[in-house]
Structure formats: C-alpha cells, structure tokens
Amino acid sequence: MKNKFSRFMGILCQPSIAVDLGTANTRIFCPEFGQIKEKPSLIRLTNDKRKKHVTDEYLSYLNSKMSFMPLRGGVIVDINNAIKLLRPLLKETRQGFRLPVSLASAPTDASDKEREFLAKAILNAGASHVAIIPEVWAAAIGAGMDITSPHAQVLIDIGEGVTDLAVIRDGRLIYTSAVRTACSDLQKAVRSAIVSRHKVYISDDEAERLTHIISSIAQEQLFNHKLITVIGNDILKGDKVTINVKEQDIINALEPVINKILKMIELNLRKLSMSISSEILESGICLSGGGACISGMNRLIALRTKLDVRIAPDPIHAVINGEIETLKFWQGHKNWWENIVWPRLLS
C-alpha cells in the first residue's frame, strides 16, 4: 500500500528539469532519470533515403543547406523550430499529469526579448514555469568554482555561438561581457577557406579537427609549407576526395576569429579596477565550453592576458552541470522558480 501511495504521489508531483539550449547541442536533465539527454540543435529536412554512392559526409553537406538551426550566437532566432526541437525532449521528462518546471540559462548579453523567446520556447514545448540564469553563472558552478569566495575570479565560457566572460565575487557577477563569436565561427572560417580554394566540403568533425591547429599558433610555430591531409566531398559531384591543405592557409582563416575573441577578453580585463585585477592575478582564469577543448586555446588566452588559465573539469557540460547543482539547491522549496530572477549585471 505504501509503495502504491508513493507511486501515486510521484504522479502528482511536479518535476523540475534543467535545460541547456545551445547553438550546437541541446541538453536536458531530469532528476528522476538521473542522466543528461542530449541532441544536436538542428531540425533536419533531409532523410537517409539516398543513393549508395552518397556518403554520410555529403549528406551532412546537404543537411547544412537543407536544415534549420533555431539558435545563433547562443540565442533563439527561430522560435517555432526551437519549440519543435525542445518538445520531444520535454515530453520524455513528463511524469503523470503535471508539466515540468524548467531552469534554463542564457548568455549574459542576452536582451530581455531574447530571454523572453527562450522562456516562451520552453513553455510552448511543454513546461509550466521557466526560470533563467546567466550561462556563466551556471558554468562557474559546474566548473566547481567557489562562487561565494570574497576574492574575484574569472570564468570564460567559449561555446558554439558566444564567448562569455564573467568576474564573480561574493556570490555576485560584478562584471560581464560577451561577444557573439565562438567555436562555430572558427569551424565556419576553416570550412569556407577549404571550399573557396579546393571546392571541397568537409564534415563537422573534420572542421573541428582542423581548429586544433590553434595549438601551432599558441606555440608560435609557423609551418608555411606543411601540408595537412583533409578528407571531404567534392561540392559538385558529391564524391569523397582526399586533398592536401597548407597549414598556413588554415592558420590564416582562423586568426581573424581568434583575434576577435582574444581582443574581447583582453580589453575587458583591462577595464577592471586595480584591486580586482590583483585578486585575479592570484586566481587566474577558468575556461569552460567547447572552446576549452580546442588544443592551444588556453595557452593563447594565457599569453594574451598574462594570467594562468585552467580548463574546467568536463568543460563541455559545465553549464548543464551547474544548472543541475542549482536545481539541487532549490529542491524542496515551494514555488522555487519565483525566487530566481535575472541579476542586474554590472558590465
């Protein structure tokens, strides 16, 4: 009887979930499931019915031309397809009759309208209430930083669509800045350079692999004549081809994007007061997001800022892990979502 009553109460209980709606991937966590569900933030129009000679890489190319990406720069630009993306994921979290309450996050430079779009998309996808926190706040918690420390700390989250910087002290965001340039722009620059010069389309995995040439830039190694073997598809015929690409060509494509990210970081750290700067000199920078996984990115930031840069544990999932910890903190509080408000960001 007790087990039946517990099961009945579980049906009536309102579940709480965490949603990380990213430019490249969407992640959802439901405590009842105990695991993160993840899928690409992409609505595809093509299917797998194709001729035998058409490769998966070429299908990826077709999808890039015949698909919807509801997010750009870390925010929703197509709310209808964002709802289509979220709805099946939220449906999986439903238990019983009550719709879930959702905790989500957004870049620190997200406007009121952009946060409104995020909340609206999640509500229309099947949530009853939505609370939104800054992504860097969640990432800092997910990275294991002591956000209550009286000493200033810096977290830089380089995601797929946005690079977000925050200075955290005494449980507050005391300074923030963001630029809508990040990993996707690096991959786009590489892909565009190869298509332009070789008329070959490369897969997402291949483009991501080539961004690791950043490590050569960080070590100040210039190999003007070094060739890199690249596999892709002829953009006209669709056939798989192997080409040799000059490393310098890749470096030339990456540098403008990298410099934009580094300039944002450098200029904003210069704006900090002497007292905060001295505290940061001791604590250094914590790096999270997909950009933290690019070889040499931490070294480039360290060289430009003259600060120690450490990579967060599990940097890819820092945001969703921070949201999960936030959910745990509020667990048991009645109407907890009403107590979470977007902070006044001092930037």
C-alpha positions in Angstrom: 0.0 0.0 0.0 2.8 2.4 0.9 4.6 1.8 -2.5 1.3 2.4 -4.3 0.8 5.6 -2.4 4.4 6.8 -3.2 3.9 6.0 -6.8 0.6 7.9 -6.8 2.3 10.9 -5.1 5.0 10.7 -7.8 2.4 11.1 -10.5 1.0 14.2 -8.8 4.4 15.7 -8.0 5.6 18.5 -10.3 9.0 17.5 -11.8 11.9 20.1 -12.1 14.3 19.9 -15.1 17.4 21.7 -16.3 17.6 22.9 -20.0 20.8 24.0 -21.7 19.6 25.1 -25.1 22.8 25.6 -27.0 23.7 26.7 -30.5 25.2 23.3 -31.4 23.6 20.9 -28.8 20.6 20.9 -26.5 20.9 19.2 -23.1 18.1 18.4 -20.7 18.4 16.9 -17.2 15.5 15.4 -15.2 16.4 14.3 -11.7 14.0 11.3 -12.0 16.1 10.0 -14.9 19.4 10.8 -13.3 21.1 11.4 -16.7 21.6 14.2 -19.3 19.7 13.8 -22.6 21.5 15.4 -25.5 20.8 16.0 -29.1 22.0 18.4 -31.9 20.2 21.8 -32.0 19.2 21.1 -35.6 15.9 20.5 -37.4 16.8 18.4 -40.5 14.8 18.3 -43.8 16.8 15.5 -45.5 16.4 11.8 -44.8 18.6 8.7 -45.1 17.0 7.6 -48.4 19.9 8.2 -50.8 21.9 6.6 -53.4 24.7 4.2 -52.3 27.5 6.5 -53.6 26.3 9.4 -51.4 28.4 9.4 -48.2 27.5 10.5 -44.7 29.8 13.4 -45.1 28.0 14.5 -48.2 24.6 14.0 -46.5 26.0 16.4 -43.8 26.7 18.9 -46.5 23.2 18.6 -47.8 21.8 18.9 -44.3 23.8 22.1 -43.9 21.9 23.5 -46.9 18.5 22.0 -46.0 18.1 22.3 -42.3 17.1 24.8 -39.6 19.3 25.9 -36.8 17.0 27.6 -34.3 19.8 29.3 -32.5 22.6 31.6 -33.5 25.1 33.3 -31.2 23.7 31.4 -28.2 20.1 32.8 -28.6 17.0 31.8 -30.4 16.5 33.2 -33.8 13.7 30.8 -34.9 11.2 30.2 -32.1 8.9 27.8 -34.0 11.7 25.4 -34.8 13.2 25.9 -31.3 9.8 24.6 -29.9 10.0 21.6 -32.4 13.4 20.9 -31.1 12.5 21.0 -27.4 9.1 19.4 -27.5 10.1 15.7 -27.8 12.8 16.2 -25.2 10.4 17.7 -22.7 7.8 15.1 -23.4 10.3 12.5 -22.2 10.6 14.3 -18.8 6.8 14.3 -18.1 5.7 12.1 -15.3 2.0 11.8 -14.5 -0.3 14.8 -15.2 1.9 17.8 -14.2 4.1 19.7 -16.6 7.7 20.2 -15.5 9.2 23.4 -14.1 12.4 24.3 -16.1 15.6 26.0 -15.1 17.4 27.4 -18.2 20.3 29.7 -18.9 21.3 32.4 -21.4 24.4 34.4 -22.4 25.0 37.5 -20.2 24.4 39.8 -23.1 21.0 38.3 -24.0 18.4 41.0 -24.3 15.1 41.0 -22.5 13.5 39.9 -25.7 16.0 37.1 -26.3 15.4 35.8 -22.8 11.6 36.1 -23.4 12.0 34.0 -26.5 13.9 31.3 -24.5 11.2 31.2 -21.9 8.4 31.2 -24.5 10.0 28.3 -26.4 10.4 26.1 -23.3 6.8 26.9 -22.1 5.3 26.1 -25.5 7.4 22.9 -25.7 5.7 21.6 -22.5 6.9 23.3 -19.4 4.7 25.0 -16.8 7.2 27.6 -15.5 10.6 28.8 -16.6 13.4 30.4 -14.6 16.5 31.7 -16.4 20.0 32.3 -15.0 23.2 33.5 -16.8 25.1 30.8 -18.5 28.4 31.9 -17.0 26.9 31.6 -13.5 25.9 28.0 -14.2 29.2 27.2 -15.9 31.1 28.5 -12.8 29.1 26.3 -10.5 29.5 23.4 -12.9 33.3 24.0 -13.1 33.5 23.6 -9.3 34.3 27.3 -8.6 33.5 28.7 -5.1 31.2 31.5 -6.3 30.8 32.7 -2.7 34.5 33.5 -2.4 35.3 37.1 -1.3 38.2 37.1 -3.9 37.4 37.9 -7.5 37.5 35.0 -10.0 37.2 35.0 -13.8 35.3 32.4 -15.8 35.3 32.5 -19.7 32.8 30.2 -21.4 33.6 29.7 -25.1 30.5 28.0 -26.5 29.4 27.2 -30.0 27.9 30.7 -30.7 29.1 33.0 -27.9 32.2 33.8 -25.8 31.0 34.9 -22.4 33.3 36.4 -19.7 32.3 37.0 -16.0 34.1 38.2 -12.9 32.5 36.6 -9.8 33.0 37.7 -6.2 30.9 37.3 -3.0 28.2 35.3 -4.9 27.7 38.1 -7.5 28.5 38.8 -11.1 30.5 42.0 -10.6 31.5 42.3 -14.3 30.4 40.6 -17.5 31.0 40.9 -21.2 30.2 38.8 -24.3 30.9 38.6 -28.0 28.9 36.5 -30.4 31.9 34.8 -31.9 33.0 31.4 -30.8 33.6 27.8 -31.9 31.1 27.7 -34.8 32.9 30.8 -36.3 36.2 29.0 -36.1 34.8 26.0 -37.9 33.0 28.1 -40.5 36.2 30.0 -41.2 38.1 26.7 -41.9 35.3 25.3 -43.9 34.9 28.4 -46.1 38.6 28.6 -46.7 38.7 25.0 -48.0 35.5 25.3 -50.1 36.9 28.5 -51.6 40.3 27.2 -52.5 39.6 23.5 -53.1 35.8 23.3 -53.9 35.6 20.6 -51.2 33.1 20.4 -48.3 34.4 19.0 -45.0 32.3 17.4 -42.2 31.8 19.0 -38.8 34.2 16.5 -37.3 36.9 17.4 -39.9 36.3 21.1 -39.4 36.6 20.7 -35.6 39.8 18.7 -36.0 41.4 21.5 -38.1 40.6 24.1 -35.4 43.2 22.4 -33.2 45.9 23.9 -35.4 45.4 26.8 -32.9 48.0 24.9 -30.9 50.6 25.7 -33.6 49.6 29.4 -33.3 49.9 29.2 -29.5 53.4 27.7 -29.8 54.3 30.4 -32.4 55.2 27.7 -34.8 54.8 28.7 -38.5 55.0 25.9 -41.0 54.3 27.7 -44.2 54.9 24.6 -46.3 53.5 22.0 -44.1 50.6 20.0 -45.7 47.7 18.5 -43.9 45.7 15.7 -45.3 42.0 16.5 -45.3 39.0 14.3 -46.3 35.9 15.8 -47.7 33.4 15.8 -50.6 33.5 17.5 -53.9 30.8 20.1 -53.7 29.7 19.4 -57.3 29.9 15.6 -57.7 29.5 14.6 -54.1 32.3 12.1 -54.3 34.6 11.6 -51.4 38.1 13.1 -52.0 41.3 13.5 -50.1 43.3 16.7 -50.5 46.4 18.3 -49.1 45.9 21.7 -47.5 48.6 24.1 -46.4 48.6 24.6 -42.6 49.3 28.3 -43.2 46.0 28.5 -45.1 44.1 27.2 -42.1 46.0 29.5 -39.7 45.2 32.5 -42.0 41.5 31.5 -41.9 41.4 31.0 -38.1 43.4 34.1 -37.0 40.7 36.8 -37.6 38.2 34.9 -35.5 40.7 34.0 -32.7 41.8 37.7 -32.5 38.2 38.8 -32.1 37.8 36.5 -29.1 41.1 37.4 -27.6 40.6 41.1 -28.1 37.3 41.0 -26.2 38.9 39.1 -23.3 41.9 41.4 -23.2 40.0 44.7 -23.4 37.5 43.8 -20.7 40.1 42.5 -18.3 41.9 45.9 -18.7 38.7 47.7 -17.6 38.8 46.1 -14.1 40.0 48.0 -11.1 43.5 47.5 -9.7 42.1 45.7 -6.6 40.1 43.2 -8.7 43.0 42.8 -11.1 45.3 41.9 -8.3 42.9 39.3 -7.0 42.5 37.8 -10.5 46.3 37.6 -10.8 46.2 35.1 -8.0 43.1 33.1 -9.0 43.7 33.1 -12.8 41.1 32.2 -15.4 38.8 29.2 -15.5 37.9 28.2 -19.1 34.8 26.2 -20.0 32.7 25.3 -23.1 33.7 23.7 -26.3 36.4 26.2 -26.8 38.2 24.9 -23.8 38.7 21.6 -25.6 40.5 23.2 -28.6 44.2 22.5 -28.3 46.1 25.6 -27.6 43.2 27.9 -26.8 44.1 28.1 -23.1 47.7 28.9 -23.9 46.7 31.6 -26.3 44.5 33.3 -23.7 47.3 32.9 -21.1 49.8 34.5 -23.5 47.5 37.5 -24.2 46.3 38.1 -20.6 49.5 37.1 -18.7 47.3 35.1 -16.4 47.2 31.4 -15.5 44.4 29.6 -17.4 43.0 26.3 -16.2 40.4 24.2 -18.0 37.3 23.3 -16.1 36.5 19.6 -15.4 34.1 18.4 -18.1 34.1 21.8 -19.8 31.5 20.8 -22.4 28.9 20.1 -19.7 29.8 22.9 -17.3 26.6 24.8 -17.9 24.2 21.9 -17.6 26.1 20.6 -14.6 25.8 24.0 -13.0 22.1 24.1 -13.7 21.8 20.6 -12.1 23.5 21.8 -8.9 21.2 24.9 -8.9 18.2 22.6 -9.1 19.5 20.6 -6.2 20.0 23.7 -4.1 16.4 24.8 -4.7 14.9 21.3 -4.3 12.2 21.2 -1.7 11.5 25.0 -1.9 7.9 25.7 -2.7 7.5 27.7 -5.9 11.3 28.0 -6.1 11.2 29.3 -9.7 9.7 32.6 -8.4 12.8 33.3 -6.3 15.2 33.0 -9.2 15.5 36.4 -11.0 17.9 37.5 -13.7 20.5 39.6 -11.7 21.4 43.1 -12.5 24.6 42.6 -14.4 27.3 45.2 -13.8 29.1 45.5 -17.2 
